[in-house]
């Protein structure tokens, strides 16, 4: 198991987007998204969400969609439920979320920084 800095984007827009250091083990990721995980990949980053989010009727995560559209220039799906964004190494391992994504999230939504 390893720990990485993650960007957490709740589907509930009343909850703040936040940056946290998390254990990247399967159990932790499942807890954060509320069920089995599905990965959506981009260039050097990816995010996890509940693989049954649409079936379960979880709320659409508009902020996650907005971040994807801002970073990739396209949006090919509607993401439902909470999202955990991480970086990716060249080997495909988990890594800290890229700083540019944190900066983009700050500009778009404001984010809650971790407390020391």
DSSP file (Angstrom, degrees, kcal/mol; ACC not computed):
  #  RESIDUE AA STRUCTURE BP1 BP2  ACC     N-H-->O    O-->H-N    N-H-->O    O-->H-N    TCO  KAPPA ALPHA  PHI   PSI    X-CA   Y-CA   Z-CA
    1    1 A X              0   0    0      0, 0.0     2,-0.3     0, 0.0    22,-0.0   0.000 360.0 360.0 360.0 148.7    0.0    0.0    0.0
    2    2 A X        -     0   0    0     93,-0.0    22,-3.1     2,-0.0     2,-0.4  -0.905 360.0-127.7-135.1 165.3    1.1    3.5   -0.6
    3    3 A X  E     +A   23   0A   0     -2,-0.3     2,-0.3    20,-0.2    20,-0.2  -0.920  29.0 172.0-115.4 144.4   -0.1    7.0    0.2
    4    4 A X  E     -A   22   0A   0     18,-2.2    18,-2.9    -2,-0.4     2,-0.5  -0.960  39.4-100.9-143.6 158.6   -0.7    9.8   -2.3
    5    5 A X  E     -A   21   0A   0     -2,-0.3    92,-2.7    16,-0.2    82,-0.3  -0.745  47.9-172.6 -81.3 126.7   -2.1   13.2   -2.5
    6    6 A X  E     -A   20   0A   0     14,-3.6    14,-2.3    -2,-0.5     2,-0.6  -0.860  26.5-132.7-122.7 154.6   -5.6   13.0   -4.0
    7    7 A X  E     -AB  19  85A   0     78,-2.2    78,-3.1    -2,-0.3     2,-0.5  -0.951  24.4-157.9-103.6 119.8   -8.2   15.5   -5.2
    8    8 A X  E     -AB  18  84A   0     10,-3.2    10,-2.2    -2,-0.6     2,-0.6  -0.889   9.0-173.3-104.2 123.0  -11.6   14.5   -3.7
    9    9 A X  E     - B   0  83A   0     74,-2.9    74,-2.1    -2,-0.5     8,-0.1  -0.884  11.5-153.5-119.5  98.9  -14.6   15.8   -5.6
   10   10 A X        -     0   0    0     -2,-0.6    53,-0.2     6,-0.3    72,-0.1  -0.400  15.7-136.8 -68.1 146.6  -17.9   15.1   -3.9
   11   11 A X  S    S+     0   0    0     50,-0.1     2,-0.7    -2,-0.1    51,-0.3   0.852  89.8  83.8 -68.7 -34.7  -21.0   14.9   -6.1
   12   12 A X  S >  S-     0   0    0      1,-0.2     3,-2.0    49,-0.1    -2,-0.1  -0.604  73.4-154.5 -71.8 110.9  -22.9   17.0   -3.5
   13   13 A X  T 3  S+     0   0    0     -2,-0.7    -1,-0.2     1,-0.3     4,-0.1   0.595  89.3  69.0 -68.6  -9.6  -22.0   20.5   -4.4
   14   14 A X  T 3  S+     0   0    0      2,-0.1     2,-0.3     0, 0.0    -1,-0.3   0.679  89.2  77.4 -77.8 -17.6  -22.6   21.7   -0.8
   15   15 A X  S <  S-     0   0    0     -3,-2.0    -5,-0.1     1,-0.1     2,-0.1  -0.739  91.2-113.3 -91.7 140.3  -19.5   19.7    0.2
   16   16 A X        -     0   0    0     -2,-0.3    -6,-0.3     1,-0.1     2,-0.3  -0.394  19.5-117.0 -74.8 148.2  -16.1   21.2   -0.6
   17   17 A X        -     0   0    0     93,-0.5    95,-3.3    92,-0.2     2,-0.3  -0.646  48.1-173.8 -71.6 139.0  -13.7   19.9   -3.1
   18   18 A X  E     -Ac   8 112A   0    -10,-2.2   -10,-3.2    -2,-0.3     2,-0.5  -0.948  30.9-131.4-142.7 159.2  -10.6   19.0   -1.1
   19   19 A X  E     +A    7   0A   0     93,-2.1     2,-0.3    -2,-0.3   -12,-0.2  -0.946  36.6 167.6-108.9 128.8   -7.0   17.8   -1.3
   20   20 A X  E     -A    6   0A   0    -14,-2.3   -14,-3.6    -2,-0.5     2,-0.6  -0.976  39.5-122.3-139.8 152.0   -6.1   14.9    1.0
   21   21 A X  E     +A    5   0A   0     -2,-0.3     2,-0.3   -16,-0.3   -16,-0.2  -0.873  46.1 178.6 -89.9 123.0   -3.3   12.4    1.5
   22   22 A X  E     -A    4   0A   0    -18,-2.9   -18,-2.2    -2,-0.6     2,-0.5  -0.868  38.2-110.5-126.7 157.5   -4.9    9.0    1.2
   23   23 A X  E     -A    3   0A   0     -2,-0.3   -20,-0.2   -20,-0.2     6,-0.0  -0.757  29.7-147.8 -77.4 129.5   -4.0    5.3    1.4
   24   24 A X        +     0   0    0    -22,-3.1   -21,-0.1    -2,-0.5    -1,-0.1   0.223  52.1 129.2 -92.3  16.7   -4.4    4.2   -2.2
   25   25 A X  S  > S-     0   0    0    -23,-0.2     4,-2.2     1,-0.1     3,-0.3  -0.299  72.8-109.4 -67.7 157.3   -5.4    0.7   -1.3
   26   26 A X  H  > S+     0   0    0      1,-0.2     4,-2.7     2,-0.2     5,-0.2   0.881 116.2  54.7 -54.7 -44.5   -8.6   -0.8   -2.9
   27   27 A X  H  > S+     0   0    0      1,-0.2     4,-2.1     2,-0.2    -1,-0.2   0.905 109.3  46.9 -60.3 -43.0  -10.5   -0.7    0.4
   28   28 A X  H  > S+     0   0    0     -3,-0.3     4,-2.5     2,-0.2    -1,-0.2   0.929 112.7  49.1 -65.0 -45.1   -9.9    3.0    1.0
   29   29 A X  H  X S+     0   0    0     -4,-2.2     4,-1.8     1,-0.2    -2,-0.2   0.908 110.9  50.5 -62.2 -41.3  -10.8    3.9   -2.6
   30   30 A X  H  X>S+     0   0    0     -4,-2.7     5,-2.0     1,-0.2     4,-1.2   0.887 110.3  50.3 -63.5 -38.5  -14.0    1.8   -2.3
   31   31 A X  H  <5S+     0   0    0     -4,-2.1     3,-0.3    -5,-0.2    -2,-0.2   0.925 109.2  51.3 -64.1 -44.1  -14.9    3.6    0.9
   32   32 A X  H  <5S+     0   0    0     -4,-2.5    -1,-0.2     1,-0.2    -2,-0.2   0.831 119.0  35.4 -64.8 -33.0  -14.3    7.0   -0.7
   33   33 A X  H  <5S-     0   0    0     -4,-1.8    17,-0.2     2,-0.3    49,-0.2   0.500 109.7-119.0-100.4  -4.7  -16.6    6.3   -3.6
   34   34 A X  T  <5S+     0   0    0     -4,-1.2     2,-0.3    -3,-0.3    -3,-0.2   0.841  78.5   5.9  76.0  34.3  -19.1    4.2   -1.7
   35   35 A X  S   <S-     0   0    0     -5,-2.0    -2,-0.3    -6,-0.2    -1,-0.2  -0.982 108.7 -10.1 157.7-164.7  -18.8    0.9   -3.6
   36   36 A X  S    S-     0   0    0     -2,-0.3    15,-2.7     1,-0.1    16,-0.4  -0.335  71.9-120.8 -62.8 144.9  -16.8   -0.9   -6.2
   37   37 A X  E     -D   50   0A   0     13,-0.2     2,-0.4    14,-0.1    13,-0.2  -0.604  22.1-167.4 -96.7 150.4  -14.5    1.3   -8.2
   38   38 A X  E     -D   49   0A   0     11,-2.3    11,-1.9    -2,-0.2     2,-0.4  -0.991  18.5-140.1-126.5 137.7  -14.3    2.2  -11.9
   39   39 A X  E     -D   48   0A   0     -2,-0.4     2,-0.5     9,-0.2     9,-0.2  -0.820  11.5-167.2-102.5 139.5  -11.3    4.0  -13.3
   40   40 A X  E     -D   47   0A   0      7,-2.6     7,-2.3    -2,-0.4     2,-0.3  -0.994  19.5-152.1-122.1 121.6  -11.4    6.7  -15.9
   41   41 A X  E     +D   46   0A   0     -2,-0.5     5,-0.2     5,-0.2     2,-0.2  -0.694  21.4 169.4-103.5 147.1   -8.0    7.5  -17.4
   42   42 A X        -     0   0    0      3,-2.8    30,-0.0    -2,-0.3    26,-0.0  -0.426  57.1 -63.1-125.0-155.0   -6.5   10.7  -18.9
   43   43 A X  S    S-     0   0    0     -2,-0.2    -1,-0.0     1,-0.2    29,-0.0   0.991 120.2  -9.3 -63.3 -77.6   -2.9   11.4  -19.8
   44   44 A X  S    S+     0   0    0     -3,-0.1    44,-1.9    43,-0.0     2,-0.3   0.064 131.5  51.6-112.6  23.0   -0.9   11.3  -16.6
   45   45 A X  E     - E   0  87A   0     42,-0.3    -3,-2.8    52,-0.1     2,-0.3  -0.952  55.4-177.7-150.2 167.0   -3.9   11.2  -14.2
   46   46 A X  E     -DE  41  86A   0     40,-2.4    40,-2.7    -2,-0.3     2,-0.3  -0.956  13.2-140.8-156.6 168.0   -7.0    9.2  -13.6
   47   47 A X  E     -DE  40  85A   0     -7,-2.3    -7,-2.6    -2,-0.3     2,-0.4  -0.980   6.8-139.1-139.8 157.9  -10.0    9.1  -11.3
   48   48 A X  E     +DE  39  84A   0     36,-2.5    36,-2.1    -2,-0.3     2,-0.3  -0.877  24.7 163.9-112.7 144.6  -12.1    6.6   -9.5
   49   49 A X  E     -D   38   0A   0    -11,-1.9   -11,-2.3    -2,-0.4     2,-0.4  -0.929  51.0 -71.2-147.2 171.6  -15.8    6.6   -9.0
   50   50 A X  E >   -D   37   0A   0     32,-0.5     3,-2.0    30,-0.4   -13,-0.2  -0.533  38.5-145.6 -69.0 121.2  -18.5    4.1   -8.1
   51   51 A X  T 3  S+     0   0    0    -15,-2.7     3,-0.2    -2,-0.4     4,-0.2   0.704  99.9  43.8 -65.1 -18.0  -18.9    1.7  -11.0
   52   52 A X  T 3> S+     0   0    0    -16,-0.4     4,-3.0     1,-0.1    -1,-0.3   0.120  77.2 120.7-109.3  19.7  -22.6    1.4  -10.3
   53   53 A X  T <4>S+     0   0    0     -3,-2.0     5,-2.8     1,-0.2     4,-0.4   0.862  78.1  42.3 -53.7 -43.5  -23.2    5.1   -9.8
   54   54 A X  T >45S+     0   0    0     -4,-0.2     3,-0.9     3,-0.2    -1,-0.2   0.923 115.0  49.7 -70.5 -44.1  -25.7    5.5  -12.6
   55   55 A X  T 345S+     0   0    0      1,-0.3    -2,-0.2    -4,-0.2    -1,-0.2   0.885 112.4  48.4 -61.1 -39.8  -27.5    2.3  -11.8
   56   56 A X  T 3<5S-     0   0    0     -4,-3.0    -1,-0.3     1,-0.0    -2,-0.2   0.536 114.2-118.2 -79.6  -5.9  -27.8    3.3   -8.1
   57   57 A X  T < 5 +     0   0    0     -3,-0.9    -3,-0.2    -4,-0.4    -2,-0.1   0.793  49.3 173.0  74.8  27.7  -29.1    6.7   -9.0
   58   58 A X      < -     0   0    0     -5,-2.8    -1,-0.2    -6,-0.2     3,-0.1  -0.351  42.6 -89.6 -66.4 152.3  -26.1    8.6   -7.4
   59   59 A X        -     0   0    0     21,-0.1    22,-3.0     1,-0.1    -1,-0.1  -0.313  45.5-102.3 -62.8 141.2  -26.1   12.3   -8.1
   60   60 A X  B     -G   80   0B   0     20,-0.3     2,-1.1     1,-0.1    20,-0.3  -0.389  27.5-133.1 -60.3 140.8  -24.3   13.5  -11.2
   61   61 A X     >  +     0   0    0     18,-4.1     4,-1.9     1,-0.2    18,-0.3  -0.738  31.4 173.0-100.1  86.4  -20.8   14.9  -10.3
   62   62 A X  H  > S+     0   0    0     -2,-1.1     4,-2.4   -51,-0.3    -1,-0.2   0.845  75.5  55.4 -64.1 -35.3  -20.9   18.1  -12.4
   63   63 A X  H  > S+     0   0    0    -53,-0.2     4,-2.3     2,-0.2    -1,-0.2   0.901 106.6  50.1 -67.6 -38.9  -17.7   19.4  -10.9
   64   64 A X  H  > S+     0   0    0      2,-0.2     4,-2.4     1,-0.2    -2,-0.2   0.922 111.9  49.1 -62.6 -42.7  -15.8   16.2  -12.0
   65   65 A X  H  X S+     0   0    0     -4,-1.9     4,-2.6     1,-0.2    -2,-0.2   0.892 110.0  50.9 -61.3 -40.8  -17.2   16.6  -15.5
   66   66 A X  H  X S+     0   0    0     -4,-2.4     4,-2.4     2,-0.2    -1,-0.2   0.898 110.2  49.3 -65.0 -40.4  -16.2   20.3  -15.6
   67   67 A X  H  X S+     0   0    0     -4,-2.3     4,-2.3     2,-0.2     5,-0.2   0.919 111.8  48.6 -64.8 -44.0  -12.7   19.4  -14.5
   68   68 A X  H  X S+     0   0    0     -4,-2.4     4,-2.8     1,-0.2     6,-0.5   0.936 113.1  47.3 -60.7 -46.9  -12.4   16.7  -17.2
   69   69 A X  H  X S+     0   0    0     -4,-2.6     4,-1.9     1,-0.2    -2,-0.2   0.900 112.5  49.7 -62.4 -41.4  -13.7   19.0  -19.9
   70   70 A X  H  < S+     0   0    0     -4,-2.4    -1,-0.2    -5,-0.2    -2,-0.2   0.891 118.6  38.2 -64.4 -40.2  -11.3   21.8  -18.8
   71   71 A X  H  < S+     0   0    0     -4,-2.3    -2,-0.2    -5,-0.2    -1,-0.2   0.814 130.2  25.9 -83.4 -32.4   -8.3   19.4  -18.8
   72   72 A X  H  < S-     0   0    0     -4,-2.8    -3,-0.2     2,-0.3    -2,-0.2   0.621  94.7-124.2-109.9 -16.5   -9.1   17.3  -21.9
   73   73 A X  S  < S+     0   0    0     -4,-1.9     2,-0.3    -5,-0.5    -4,-0.2   0.481  84.0  67.8  83.5   2.2  -11.3   19.6  -24.0
   74   74 A X        -     0   0    0     -6,-0.5     2,-0.4     0, 0.0    -2,-0.3  -0.978  60.1-153.4-148.7 161.4  -14.0   17.0  -24.1
   75   75 A X        +     0   0    0     -2,-0.3   -10,-0.0    -3,-0.1     3,-0.0  -0.940  15.7 171.6-137.8 113.6  -16.6   15.2  -22.0
   76   76 A X        +     0   0    0     -2,-0.4     2,-0.3     1,-0.0    -1,-0.1   0.395  62.9  22.6-106.5   2.6  -17.7   11.8  -23.1
   77   77 A X  S    S-     0   0    0    -12,-0.1     2,-0.5     2,-0.0    -1,-0.0  -0.969  71.5-111.5-156.6 167.7  -19.7   10.7  -20.1
   78   78 A X        -     0   0    0     -2,-0.3     2,-0.4    -3,-0.0   -24,-0.1  -0.959  33.8-148.1-105.8 125.1  -21.7   11.8  -17.1
   79   79 A X        -     0   0    0     -2,-0.5   -18,-4.1   -18,-0.3     2,-0.4  -0.803  11.5-161.1 -98.1 132.9  -20.0   10.8  -13.9
   80   80 A X  B     +G   60   0B   0     -2,-0.4   -30,-0.4   -20,-0.3   -20,-0.3  -0.929  48.2   9.0-118.9 137.8  -22.2   10.0  -10.9
   81   81 A X  S    S-     0   0    0    -22,-3.0   -47,-0.1    -2,-0.4   -48,-0.1  -0.273 102.4 -26.9  91.8-179.7  -21.1    9.9   -7.3
   82   82 A X        -     0   0    0    -49,-0.2   -32,-0.5   -50,-0.1     2,-0.4  -0.344  60.2-148.3 -70.3 149.8  -18.0   11.1   -5.5
   83   83 A X  E     -B    9   0A   0    -74,-2.1   -74,-2.9   -34,-0.1     2,-0.5  -0.949   9.4-159.0-125.4 140.2  -14.7   11.1   -7.4
   84   84 A X  E     -BE   8  48A   0    -36,-2.1   -36,-2.5    -2,-0.4     2,-0.5  -0.980  14.5-159.1-118.5 117.3  -11.1   10.5   -6.3
   85   85 A X  E     +BE   7  47A   0    -78,-3.1   -78,-2.2    -2,-0.5     2,-0.3  -0.847  17.5 167.4-103.1 129.8   -8.5   12.0   -8.6
   86   86 A X  E     - E   0  46A   0    -40,-2.7   -40,-2.4    -2,-0.5    10,-0.2  -0.875  31.4-113.5-131.6 164.7   -4.9   10.6   -8.6
   87   87 A X  E     -FE  95  45A   0      8,-2.4     8,-1.6   -82,-0.3     2,-0.4  -0.346  27.0-136.9 -87.1 177.7   -1.8   10.9  -10.7
   88   88 A X  E     -F   94   0A   0    -44,-1.9     6,-0.2     6,-0.2     2,-0.1  -0.999   5.1-137.8-141.8 136.1   -0.2    8.1  -12.6
   89   89 A X    >   -     0   0    0      4,-2.4     3,-1.5    -2,-0.4     6,-0.1  -0.320  38.0-100.1 -81.4 172.2    3.4    7.0  -13.1
   90   90 A X  T 3  S+     0   0    0      1,-0.3    -1,-0.1     2,-0.1    -2,-0.0   0.792 126.6  54.5 -62.0 -27.2    4.8    5.8  -16.4
   91   91 A X  T 3  S-     0   0    0      2,-0.0    -1,-0.3     1,-0.0    -3,-0.0   0.486 122.6-106.5 -84.8  -3.8    4.4    2.3  -15.1
   92   92 A X  S <  S+     0   0    0     -3,-1.5    -2,-0.1     1,-0.3     2,-0.1   0.544  74.0 139.6  89.6   7.6    0.7    2.8  -14.3
   93   93 A X        -     0   0    0      1,-0.1    -4,-2.4    -5,-0.0    -1,-0.3  -0.394  61.8 -87.8 -80.4 162.5    1.1    3.0  -10.6
   94   94 A X  E     +F   88   0A   0     -6,-0.2     2,-0.3    -2,-0.1    -6,-0.2  -0.398  53.2 170.3 -66.9 145.4   -0.7    5.5   -8.3
   95   95 A X  E     -F   87   0A   0     -8,-1.6    -8,-2.4   -90,-0.1   -91,-0.1  -0.916  42.1 -68.0-146.1 170.8    1.0    8.9   -7.9
   96   96 A X        -     0   0    0     -2,-0.3   -90,-0.2   -10,-0.2    -8,-0.2  -0.329  63.0 -95.7 -60.1 144.5    0.1   12.3   -6.4
   97   97 A X        -     0   0    0    -92,-2.7    -1,-0.1   -12,-0.2   -10,-0.1  -0.407  53.2 -96.0 -58.9 135.6   -2.5   14.2   -8.3
   98   98 A X    >>  -     0   0    0    -54,-0.2     4,-1.4     1,-0.1     3,-1.1  -0.282  26.6-126.4 -58.2 139.8   -0.7   16.5  -10.7
   99   99 A X  H 3> S+     0   0    0      1,-0.3     4,-2.5     2,-0.2     5,-0.2   0.830 107.5  62.9 -57.0 -35.1   -0.3   20.0   -9.3
  100  100 A X  H 3> S+     0   0    0      1,-0.2     4,-2.4     2,-0.2    -1,-0.3   0.845 101.1  52.4 -63.2 -31.5   -2.0   21.6  -12.4
  101  101 A X  H <> S+     0   0    0     -3,-1.1     4,-2.7     2,-0.2    -1,-0.2   0.890 108.6  49.6 -69.9 -38.1   -5.2   19.7  -11.6
  102  102 A X  H  X S+     0   0    0     -4,-1.4     4,-2.4     2,-0.2    -2,-0.2   0.927 112.3  48.5 -63.2 -43.4   -5.2   21.1   -8.1
  103  103 A X  H  X S+     0   0    0     -4,-2.5     4,-2.2     2,-0.2    -2,-0.2   0.909 112.2  48.4 -63.3 -42.1   -4.6   24.6   -9.5
  104  104 A X  H  X S+     0   0    0     -4,-2.4     4,-2.5     2,-0.2     5,-0.2   0.924 111.7  49.5 -64.0 -43.8   -7.5   24.1  -12.0
  105  105 A X  H  X>S+     0   0    0     -4,-2.7     4,-3.1     1,-0.2     5,-1.1   0.890 109.2  53.0 -62.1 -39.1   -9.8   22.8   -9.3
  106  106 A X  H  X5S+     0   0    0     -4,-2.4     4,-0.8     3,-0.2    -1,-0.2   0.923 111.9  45.1 -61.6 -43.7   -8.9   25.8   -7.2
  107  107 A X  H  <5S+     0   0    0     -4,-2.2    -2,-0.2     1,-0.2    -1,-0.2   0.894 120.6  39.4 -66.8 -40.2   -9.8   28.2  -10.0
  108  108 A X  H  <5S-     0   0    0     -4,-2.5    -2,-0.2    -5,-0.2    -3,-0.2   0.908 139.7  -0.8 -77.8 -43.1  -13.0   26.4  -10.9
  109  109 A X  H  <5S-     0   0    0     -4,-3.1    -3,-0.2    -5,-0.2   -92,-0.2   0.561  90.7-115.9-125.5 -13.9  -14.4   25.5   -7.4
  110  110 A X     << -     0   0    0     -5,-1.1   -93,-0.5    -4,-0.8     2,-0.3   0.251  36.5-131.9  72.9 143.8  -12.1   26.7   -4.7
  111  111 A X        -     0   0    0    -95,-0.1     2,-0.7    -5,-0.1   -93,-0.3  -0.954   6.5-119.3-134.0 154.6  -10.7   23.8   -2.7
  112  112 A X  B     -c   18   0A   0    -95,-3.3   -93,-2.1    -2,-0.3     2,-0.2  -0.828  33.0-146.9 -91.5 115.8  -10.2   22.9    0.9
  113  113 A X        -     0   0    0     -2,-0.7   -93,-0.1   -95,-0.2   -95,-0.0  -0.510  26.7 -96.8 -80.4 150.5   -6.5   22.4    1.6
  114  114 A X        -     0   0    0     -2,-0.2     2,-0.4     1,-0.1    -1,-0.1  -0.332  37.2-122.5 -64.1 148.5   -5.4   19.9    4.2
  115  115 A X              0   0    0      1,-0.1    -1,-0.1    -3,-0.1    -3,-0.0  -0.744 360.0 360.0 -93.4 143.0   -4.7   21.2    7.6
  116  116 A X              0   0    0     -2,-0.4    -1,-0.1     0, 0.0    -2,-0.0   0.468 360.0 360.0 -80.2 360.0   -1.2   20.6    9.1
